[in-house]
Amino acid sequence: MRFAAPRIAAATAFVAATALALVPSAASAAATTDGNWWYAKYNLAQLHSSGIDGSGVTIAVIDGPVNTEFPALVGADIVTHGPACDGSAATTTTYTEDSGHGTSVASLLVGTGAGPGEIRGIAPKATIDYYVAPLNSTDPACGVQTVDGQRTDLYGALIDEAVRNGAEIISISTGGPAVPAEYYSAIARALAAGVVIVAGTPNANGSASTYPWDANGVVAVSAISSTGSLLENPARTPVINDDVTVAAPGVDISTPAGASDGSWIAGTSSGSSLATPLVAGMLALAKEKYPSATGNQLIQSLIHHASGTTNGNLAVAQGYGYGGALLAGMLTADPASYPDTNPLMGKSSGLPTAQQFADARSGGASTSSATPSPVPSGAGTVASPESSGGVPIALGAVGLLVVAGLAVTTVLVIRRTRARSPQRKDAG
């Protein structure tokens, strides 16, 4: 499949969201490529048959429009919220780069396996609250938002709405360059409410795209192949971002595609946009099995059972965070054994600030400036992992993670992130 070439937004574009673009796999035309390799490697068919399928958990998705009539999504529990800020519909049956992106994310969460690509979701019985964020709008309504008297952006407004509507996990496979510090207050409010936010990292080295994955407390996800190697850029070097939390399957993945006649077909593509909903789905399955676990404890479980956990210690590897996300470990240990503190509070952005978190907990308005305050005492507490937790990793000379038991596949090129707001230029 092919997604359209990146387009630079006009200077009058107001929307904040930018897709962490998917790219067609170099091996997508090869008959030997199995784009559903991740589903088998996580043993999801057996897990779903046992009754762990996301039932009772609500995941909010913020992305481009979704085709709820795509065969893999027919019958899935998807509640769409819209129209979008520019008046465009949240759902569409027309294939575009943006609707393909949104439909891919939804399919990897709750797909039934029907239709092109036989795409199955990681948490097929979860409820998806879908919020459309138009990626190419020039409507001023998609610019600065005001929520309870506080300035924010489109992300912030939709995050607040998702929290009000009962989301337990928020999956965001879009992003863009830095925004004013005050806009991070919505993230602080969501985390204070116990909601887990999962966001994709850029698909290119040196990208200016930082928000919202760079936020304190947010689970930032990078993409890996079936061998455990990082997604590569066009120069065939690994895409490495700082402040990554975990890595997850995101290379050579079956996704919806568009044919030349505009019909929906199957293709294979790559990017952190695909890894992000898979991590959100893992957290949803853990939440289903352990409903009393808090959002903080679910994040603790995620990092303590990642493949970088060895010999009872947590180690952060460049580009991988704490390692490859491993679902099996998350489902074998009750997260309630971990501290109810978010372990991701020391990111380099310093945002949200300590004051923003304090305001969120008290329900007051944030008065933070662009200068970060110290992180709250104890906010970054990480529990010691069990000696049996996690799967060891091997780091080669070029820092490529090898996840045990994963088959070899080809790694492909990456398309760069697109920018869509007046403050944002091409993120590279």
N, C-alpha and C positions, 0 to 999 in steps of 0.2 A: 504494500500500500504506500501511498504518498500523501503526506500533508503538504499544504501549500507552502511555498517559499516564504520566509519571514518578511513581514511588511513593516516598514517604519511608520509609526503613528504621526499624523499631522500635528502641527504645533497647537491646533485647537482641540485636540482630544482631551477629554476630562476624566475618563474612567481610570480608576486606580489599578485594576487587576491586569496582570499580564501573564499569559500562559507560560508555564515551564515546558516548553514545546516538546512534543513527541517527535521522533524522527523515524523514518522507515528503516527497517533493519537491512543491512547489506545482504543477509542471507534469507530475506523474506520470501524469495521466489524458490528457494531450495526445498525439495520435497522432504528432506530429512529434518528440517527445522520444526520442532514441536513448540509452538508458542504457549502451550499450557503446561510446560515443564514444572513451573512453580507449584501448580495444583497437586501434582503427583508427589513432588518432593516433600510437601508438608503433610502428605497423607490425609488430605482433606475429605476425600470420598468416605473413608472409614469414620473420620471424626464427625462429619455431618450425619452419617447413618446412626451414630451413637447418641444423637440428640444435641450436640454442641454445634449450633448453626447460627448463632446471633439472635435467637428469639428473645424478645423483650428489651432489646437494646436499641436506642435511637442514635443514629450517626447523622450529623449534619454535613452536607457537602456544599462548598462554595465553589462554583465553576461556571463555565459557559453553558448555554442551553443544552438540554438533554432530550434525546429521542426515546420517550417511554414506550414507543411502539417498535423499537428494535427488538427482534425476537427474544434475545437473551433477557430482556427486561420486562417482557409481557408477564404479568402475574406477580411481579416483585412489588413489595410494599414501599412505594415511592410517593411521598407527599411533596408536591412542588409548590413553591412560594413565588409569587410574581403577580403582575409582570415586573420586569426589571426596572431599574431607575430611569431608563430611557424609553420605557413603554414597550420594549420588546418582550416577546413571550418567553416563559421559562422552558417551554417544550417546543420541539419542532421535529418534523419528519424530513426536513431538508438537510442534506449533508453539507457541512462547511467545516473549515478547520476547527472552529470553536465548538460546534455541536459534536464533532467527532471526538474532541478532547473531553468534553463533559460526559458523553455517552461511554467513553472508554473507562473513565473513573467509576461511574455508576455500575458498569458491567462487572468490573473487578471486585466490587463490593457485594452485589446481590444478583449477579447473573445466574440464569437457570441452566445454561449450557445449550439452549435452543438456538438454532439459526447459524449464520456465518461465524466461523471460528470456534463454535461450541464453547463460548466463553462462560466460565462458571465463576461465581463470586465466592470470596473467602468467608463471608458471613451472610449467606443467602436469605435468611429469615429475619435479618435485622430490618428495622424501619429506617428508611432514608428520608430525612428532611432536606429537600433540595432547594438551594438558594442560588438564583442565577446572577452572575456578575458579568455583564457584557464586556468583552475584551477590546472592542473597537469603536465604542460610542464616542460621539462628540457632544453629547447632551450635557449641559451644565449640571443637570440634576444628578449626574453620576460623579460629580466632583466632591467638594467638601460637604460632609453631612453634619447634622447636629443631633445629638442624642442626649436627652435630659439636660439640655443647656450646654453640653460639652461638644467641642469640635472634634470630629473624627473623619475618617475616610469611608469609602464604600465597604472595605473589609470590616472596619470597626462597627458600622451600622448593622451589617449582616451577622457578625459574631454576636452582638448584643441581642438581635432578634432570635438567633438560634438558641441562645441560652434561655431567653424568656419562654421559648416554645418547648423546652425540656430536653435539649440535646445533651448527651452524656459525653460524646466524642465529636470533634469537628475536624473534618478532613479538607485541607486546602492545597490543591495541586497547582496553584498560580502564585505569582509573586512579582515583586518589582523593587526598584531602588529605594533608598532610605526616605522616610517620611518624618514629619515633625514628631518630637518626642511625645507630645500630648496624644497623638493618635494611638499610642501603645496602651492607653488606659483601658480600652475595650478588652485587650488581651488580659490585663490584670483582673478585670471584673470577671471574665470567664473562668480564669484559674481560681480566683477566690470562691467562685460558685461550685468548684469541684469538677469543672469540665476539662477534659484533655484536648489539647489542640495539637494536631499533627500536620506538618507542612513540608513541602518539597524544597530541596535545595537546587541551586542553578545547575544547568547541564553544560556549563562551560567554565573553564578556568579563568580567573580574573574578572568574573562577571560583577557588575555593579548591583545586581539583584540581591537584596539582603532581607527584605521585609515580605512576609512576617516570620520567616523561619529563624531569623537571628534573635528573636525575642527570648528573654529569660523565661524559662518554664515551658517553652514550646518544644515538642518532639520534632527534630529536624532530620529528614530522611534522605539518604543518598541511594543511588541505584547500583546494583551489582548483577553480574551475569550468573549463569548456572554453575560456573566454576568458582564463583566468589570474587572474580576480578571486578574492579570498579569500571563503571561506564567510561568510555574513552572519548576524547575530543577528536576533531578531524586530523590532528597531528599524531593520532594513535598513542597519546599519553593519557594516563588516568585523570579524570576530573576530580579534583581535590578541593574541598571546602572546609574551612575551620568551623568549629562549633556544631559539627554533625553529631546526632545522638546515636542513630543506628543505620545500618544499610539493609536493603531488602531487594528482592527480585524486581528488576526493572529493565532488563535487557532481553530483546527477542521475545516479547510478550504478545500473545494474540489480542488484537483490539479491533473494533469496528473501523472500516475504511470506506472511502467513497469511490465508486467507479466513474468512468468518464461521462456516463449518462446520468450521473447524480444519484444512482441507487446505492444502497448500503451493502457492502461486501465485507469480507474478513481480510485482515492484513496482519503484519507483525511489526511492532515498533518498540521504541525504547525511551527511557527518561525517568527522572524522579517522580514525574506525574503519576506513573504507574506504581512505583514502589510505595508512594504515600498512602493510597487507599488500602494496600495490603497490610501495612502496619496499623492503620486505623482499624481494619478488620480483626487483626490479631488481638488488639486491645478490647474490641467488642466481644470476642469469644471468651477472653479471660473474665470480662465483666459479667457475662452470662453465667459462667461457672461459679464465679465468686462475687455474687451481687452486692455483698457488704463492703467490698474493697472500694476505697476512695480513689479518685483520679490520681492523686499523688502516689498511692501504693501501686496502682497499675503501671505507672511510669517506672517506679522502682523495680517492679518485676520484669519489665521489658529490658532494662539495662543489665539486671543481674543474671538474666538468662540469655544474653546475647553471646555470640561466639567468641567474643574477646575476653570473656570471663574465664581465667585460668588459674589453677592452684589457689582458689579462694580469693583472688584479687581482681579488682576492676582496672582495666588498662585502656586508655583511649588511643586508638591508632589513627594516624592522619588519614582523613577521608572516610573512615569507617565509623567514627565515633567509638562506641563501646563494642562494636562488632556487628556481625550479621544477626538480624532478628530471628529468634528461634521460638516458634510457637509451642512446641512440645513442653519445653521447660516451664513456660508461663502457665501451662495448664496443670502441671504436676505439683506446684507449690502455691499455697494460699497467700496472696499478696498481703493479707492482713498481718503477716509476720514482719513486714517492712515498716519503717517509720512513715507516718502520714505527713511527709514533707516532700516538696518537689526538689529533686536532685539536679535540676538543670538551671539553677539560678545564677550561675557565674559566667554567663556568656559575655563575649567581648563588647557587645553593644551597650551593656549596662541598662537596657530597657526591657520591660517597664522598670522604673526605679523603685527603691524601697518606699518612697512616698506614695507612688502610684498604687503599690500593693496595699499600703496602709489605708489609703483612701478607699480602695475597692472593698476591703474588709469592713470598713466602717460605713460604707455607703455614701461617703462624701465626694465632692468634686476634686479631681486631681489638680494640683497646683505646680506640678513638676515642670522643670525647665529642660533644655536640651542637655544640661550637665547631669550625668548620672549620679544618684546618691548611692551610698554603700548598700550592698545586699543585706536584707534583714538577717539578724543573727539566727543561725540554725536553718536558714531557708534552703541551703544546699546540702543538707545531711544525706549521706548515702549509707545505707546499711551494709554491713559486711555480708558478702554472698556466702551461701553454703558451699562447703568444699566440693560437693557433687554438682554444683550448678554450672550450666553452660557446657559448651563444646570447645576444646582447644583450637587455636588457630595457628597457622604457619605464615610467617611474614618473610617473603623473599626479598632479594636485593632491591627490587623496585617497589616494594611495599604492597604487593598484591595479596589479598586475603584469600585463603583456600578454605572453603567450607566443606567439611567432611560429607561425602556421599552425594555430591552434586556432579552431574554429567557435564562433559565438555560441549561447548557451543561456541559459535563465533561471536565476536564483539564488534560493534559497529560504530559508525560516526555519529556525531551529535550536532543537532542544530541549536543555535544559540537562542537565548531568552529574548522575547520581544518586549518593548516598552510601549505603554499606552496612555500615559498621563502627561499633562502639560509640563510638569517638572522633570519628566523623565526622558532621557535620550536612549538610544539603542544600548541595551544593557550588555551586549556582547556575551 
